Every structure is written in structure tokens, then in C-alpha cells.
Amino acid sequence: VIAKFVGTLAWWFILLFKVAEVGGSVMPFQQLQEADGSIEAQLPSHMQRIEFEKLQLSPSSNQYVEGTILAKYPTHEFGTGEKVFKMVLEESTTQQSVSNPETINTFIFGKLVNDCEHALKQGDRVVLTKFQVSTSPSARKDGRHVLQLELSEETGATVFVYAKSVKESAASSNVNSPINQRLKIGTQDYTYVPLNQIKDGVTVNVYGVVKFFKPPYRSKGTDFSSTVTIVDASNGRLNCVLFNGNADLLPKICKVGDVVRFHRIKIQEFNNELQAINAAGFSALTFDGTLGAPMKPRTNSKSYQFTANDQRTVEELRRWANATISIHKPTVKLSEVKPAEYFDLTCQLIAKAVVDRSAVLLKVWDGTKCPHTLRQVPVDMNTLEGDPADIHRLCKLTVDVLIYDNHVGAAHSLKVGTYLTIHNIHAKLATLNAEKPSTSLETVPEMEFHLHGGTSYGRGITVLPEECSDVQQLKQTLEPAISEDQDSLGDLTLLETLNTSRRPSAPERATATRVERCHQESATVLTAHQHIRTTSLRDVLDQTPPQKYRIRAKLANYEPKALHESVKLYCPKCHSLQEIPSDDHVDSFLQDAYTSGSAAAGPDPPTHDAPWYQTTTWEAEDQRRRQITVHFVKSDEAQSTPERSTILVEGVSLNELYRLSKRFAMLIPITSRTKCLTLNDLSIPFLIQDRKWHYGCKHCSHPQPVNALQPLSQTGPWDLSVIAKVLGVQLLRHVFVMRFTLDDGSGSLDAFLWDKVEQFFGISAADVVIDEALQDKLTRIMDTLCPPRTSDDDCPWLECCIKSYYVSDGSEQKTHYQIFDTVVAEAEDV
């Protein structure tokens, strides 16, 4: 017992010494011995186990997961030299009745990979702590948990492997094992890529200065989204679209000019420009861009690496950004506001109140006095949240800002006294309501402040931390402003300050329940025909086709409401339209094809090599014991870069088709029912290229044997149009088909968005099918053009070109309308 105690004490002494040597953090990879007791007994007492089914997106430093390594994948290296390796954990359970334990994808990054990739084996029992949880993009395909685990040295993650006695002796006898080597590993050296050197298809780490951003907002699904544009001294520029189920885990950006560090962003091409999305293991640090500001990052990570090199990089970017005038967005104080201006206001919240379901009132001040006559929004004093003494004391310095639509939730969550920036406030001069009594002989225009719905131009609300340089500057303005205006406030009473303390008159009550709103001139713009006069819809309906018009109307309705249903497959030869086959349809077809194909092929299917391809077969691990066959098309390029190779596959399931299409550049599903390789029925895609599924027209295609591709293996090129022509397939195009109901008050009509719809949205129909960021953008655009749950008065105006034409319906001719030469109005960075 004494020997065991002394040995244990010595082990802990060595561990503590090593912990101190690397800066006081717990070693990232440790071994638990069976002889030392159960796992729970060897972990800190405050750690609590969490089951896979109870995992949430919010981080927790006091929980651990336990599981057995079901599968382990080869290590992958990013372009930056940083490593990642993936394993699948099966939850450890003592319940004998659990026949299908839950499994979860787990990713390990950076230095931790060196510790784990050789030491961990399939079947090992492991415990993971201080992990990050994110949404799994492959859950639908692989059937595993909807979330995934991510571990790196930045989060302070630790991997414990529970070793049996036999393994213990083997490990202790090998002084060069990874478990012993872990104590020699220093901090990870990260490589950062200048923005002008970023390339498509890689995962990188970057530094940059924020030129534009949108505060986190709820996207189409359950995730929050944030858009950030960054620049650096290389004259590079990168748009980043970031998603997370927890808004607090997105970058904490306060203003244009902040410096950000992003680890593990994936670069992809969108609209002929490079765009970044957050990859697995993404992390961010944000620094105040002000020269001399404290070097304190804004982040939710409790553990991160920040070296002297990082500090020099932040300081260099601060100096460069402050010398580059175009980066900084000028700030506007209330004393400088001009009518019809859109501006960002940094201020303090004094009071707030709910006006109606789609509007919240914020009373704010910035220490300066607006020179214009201000409109005070009448609200019931009982609903006004704030200190009455502060409201009274600051009444001449506060302004009323009305917050609408998707920003209402953020406004509700604000605490009185908070410092914040309201982005893209609209200052509007409005004439007094004729029913409201005036003390002047002339009508005096009043200034109103509105934060409209949507996220265009970075519209939104950002809560500022106390240490932010903008807050420190604001405080210096607020304190003297109180004493300077104290005399003029002394003779006012609370009754005079708040016109809401008395019961509002009838016209005021009407105004309070339905706040007047203003919008931008038009949510769409014309790309031509600006010289044509606007025609009312009533006059359009009275005229005989064919005609072209310029109109101004509101979008009263649109179809289909499920936007994914707006993408169809179109044949340019027979002009037919069809729906995109569902995953269930494709999966069912592949299962039936294998069953019937196996019966028809006989005992000797063509699984041998051919002069232009090499063949590999294996048996799938399912009840049917399917035989999967892959033919690798020979080419010099395929030998040097497998990721760009072409394969022919048969006997695969839908999930396998998805996985193979991610690994190989081009994939052609085939069958060999007649000892000859042929295409499947065109009910499923005949070719998958770069994750895009391409279909053929059943009526216009004349499929040829797959062997017709053999000459291409020697001469090329292997592009879509050439392959389709050789195989006798008439390609179908992905197209949008939508119907807009337009109304201008004089009449209404239905107009189709058809062949010009991609120009209208600035989005490719083929890309939107596979890109969640584009799907979210399409939803945001439609919510802007036709805001949900609002009255017609709240909808923006659309300026459009439409044309009328006849369509024969049997013996009758019907008039149809189509939108053309019109695009959605968006800022450069939206």
C-alpha cells in the first residue's frame, strides 16, 4: 500500500511539474489505468458525465463524454500545415437493453492530433473534456448524432484513454510512445495566409481588419448567422459567412476597424468570388482596432493560444488600418444628424417599451443634443422600463428610436443602462399629424429615428463591452453633458417630460398602436429602360399584349412559399419542366436497381479491368451483402491527384453516393445488367460533378453504352457537356420558377420570374441546391421583399420591368406577365 501511495505521489509530482512547464494547463492527452479504479474515481470530482442525447450547442467546461472508438480515419492536413483527424465514438453504456448505442462524429485538431493519431486505437475506451459542440453537416447522410464534438489545444480539451493492465505494461515499457512524448510537445505554430494568397478549396487561418459586418441574426433554420468582410495590408479582401446554433459563439465584433483572427475557415467560390465559411473546429478572436487599446481579445474560448508574434500582428494591423481612411466608417453623433441620413449610433440605453408586436421603442442618448425638433413616441408609462429619475433628468438629450421586425428580439433582450451601437438608423423628417394640436401657426417637421427590418447594410444592434474604446469615449461625453444641461432640466416636472404620463388623446392612441413606418425608396432596381415612364397596374391590365412596362408595386404574395420547391429541372429542347427527384426516390431506385441488376447479371458480372479503367469490388456491410463495384477511369491526372479523378460506380446506396461524390471530382452511377456497362434510368442523376447532381431528359436522350467514354480517357476533355454528348444525354438545366402577386393600389396581377430569375436574385439555381448559405440568402431576400406577418403598408416598394404575352390554353388565349431587367437592390457588402 505504501509503495503504491509513493508511486502515485511521484506520478502526480511529475505531472504537476510538466503542467507548470507548459504554462499551467492540463496535459491534453492522458492515460487512465484500470488498476487505479473506475473512470469516475480518477476524474476531478466536479466533472459530470453527459450522455450523447443531452448534448447541446452551448459549451460546458464541467462535463465529459465517454465512449468507445468505433472507427478511426486517416489524418488530414490543411494547407496551413495544421492537422485534423476524425473518429467515430459509440457511447459507452451499461444498459444491456440498448441494442443500438448512439454514435457521434469527433474531430481533433492541431497539437492534439500528434498525441492521439497513433496512440488511439479502434476499440479504445476514451473520455473527452472541454470539447466544443457544433452542428454535424453529415448527420443526414451518415445517420449519426445531429451534433459533432471538436477538440483542440485552444479550448483546453483533454483526451483520456482508459488502458487495461496489459496495455499499461506495454505502454510503460516504451519510453518513446506518444503518451510519453506528449510531455515534450510545445505550443502549436499556426500559419496565417495573407488574404491576397487565399485559394479555393482550402482551409486556412487568417488575420484581418473588419471592413463590414452584420451582427448575428437568426437564419432560415435554427442557426444564427453573421456576415463579415475583412481586409489586410496585402490589398486582399474576403467575405465570410459564419453560422452557429449559439449566437454567443460567433465572432464578437463591435465595429468596423476591429481586428479578427479566424482559425479554420474553409474557402469556396461563390458568384466568381472567394468566400469563407466556418469549418469544423472554427475559432475566433476579436481585438479592438483602436491604437493603444488593451490587447484583450473578445472570445468565448476559455483557453486559446496568443503568442508574441500574434501581438505583433495585431499591432501592425491596427497601425495599417488607422492609416487607411477607407476602412473606417465615420461615426455620427446626434448633434450631427442630417435628415434622410442612414448612420450608426453609439449610445447608452435609458429606457425601452413595447409598442406593438412588430416594434419596440428605445430611448437612447450619446451626450450630445439633436438640433432638430424630435418626435416623441406616445407609450403607456406603465410599459416603459427604466429609471423615471434618469428619464426625467435626460429628457432633452434622449431620442426615441423605433426598432422593427427581426430586430425586435434583440431589443427585448437589452438591459437598461447597456452601451450599444445601432447600425443603419434612418433619420426621417416627418410632418406633424394634422389631427395632433400644434402650438405653432405653421406645421413644424419632426425628426424620427427608425431601425428597419432586414439585415441589409449591416442593419442591427451590437451590445458593446465596458472595455471597448468606443464605450470609454462615450462615457467621457456623457458625464459633462449631465452637468451642462442640469440647469435647464431643473424646472421640468416628470409630467412635462413624459407626455405618456397622462392618458393619450384618441389620435395619439391610434398612433401608439400602429406606428407610422418609412422604407427605402425601392427594394429592387432596373438594369435598363429607366427612361420609360411608370405605368399603373390598372392601365397595364387594360392593354392588349404584347407590351413592355415599367411599374412600381408591392409584393403581396409569392409562390412557392417553400423556396426549395422553386428550383426545377428544365429541358431546353422539349421545354418540359420537372421536379428534382427527392433523396427517398433516388435511394429507392438504387435499391431496386441493385436487386434487379443482380438477378439479371448472372453469376459472372463484369468486374474485371478494362484498357481505360481499373476495377475494385468489396462487399457492403448490410443484410443484403451488396457488392459495390468502382471503376477508376485511367488518366495521368487521376494518378497524381485522386481528388480530380473520375469513377464509375454500381451497387451503391444513397449515403455511399454522397460520400463518394465528396471524395472524387466526377462520379457516374452505372449498371452492368447485360455484361456491358450502361447508364441507369435517367430518373436519377447520370453524373455528379463537384457535388452538383446533373440529370438528363428521358424524352430527348438516347443513352449510349458507357464504353463510348473510352476515347475521352486518352484525348479528353472530361467536362459535363462533352460527356453528356458522348453518352447521348440531353442535359436538364436547374432553373427558378416563381410567381409574384404585385399590387400598386390601382390593381393587382401575377407576374412570373422565369428565365431572368438568376439575374434578379444574383444566385445560381444549380448552386442554391447544394449551398446552405445561398439558401439562407434567398430566404432573407424574400423576407425583405415580402416581410412575413406584416400589413401591406409595411411592405417595400418594388420597381420592375414586366412584359405581357399570350399563352394558348386550348381554344382560349390567356394573358401572362413576366418580370425582366430587374435585380434586387443590395449594397456591395450585403
Secondary structure, DSSP 8 states (H G I E B T S, - for coil): -HHHHHHHHHHHHHHHHHHHHTTS---SEEEEEGGG--HHHHS-TT-EE--GGG--SS--TTEEEEEEEEEE---EE-TTS-EEEEEEEEE----TT-SS--EEEEEEETHHHHHHTTT--TT-EEEEES-EEEE-TTHHHH---SEEEEE-GGGT-EEEEEE-HHHHHHHHH-TTSHHHHGGG-------B--GGG--TT-EEEEEEEEEEE---EE-SSS-EEEEEEEE-TTS-EEEEEEEESSGGGS----STT-EEEEEEEEEEEETTEEEEEEEEEEEEEEE--STT-----B-S-SS----HHHHHHHHHHHHHHHH-GGGS-----GGG--TT-EEEEEEEEEEEEEEETTEEEEEEE-SS--SS-B------GGG-BS-HHHHHHTTTT-EEEEEEGGGHHHHHH--TT-EEEEEEEEEEEE---TTS--SSSS---EEEEEE-SS-GGG-EEEE--TT-HHHHHHHHHHHHHHHHTHHHHHT--HHHH-TTSS---HHHHHHHHS------S-SEEESS-TTS-B--HHHHHHS-SSEEEEEEEEEEEEE-SSGGGGEEEE-TTT--EE----HHHHHHHHHHHHHHHHHHHTT----S-BTTEEEEEEE-SSTT--EEEEEEE--HHHHH-GGG-EEEEES--HHHHHHHHHHSSEEEEEE-TTSS-EE--TTS-SEEETTEEE-B-TTT-----GGGGHHHHHH----HHHHHHHTT--B-EEEE-EEEEEE-SS-EEEEEE-TTHHHHHT--HHHHTT-HHHHHHHHHHHHHHS-TT--GGGS-EEEEEEEEEEEEETTEEEEEEEEESEEE---TT-
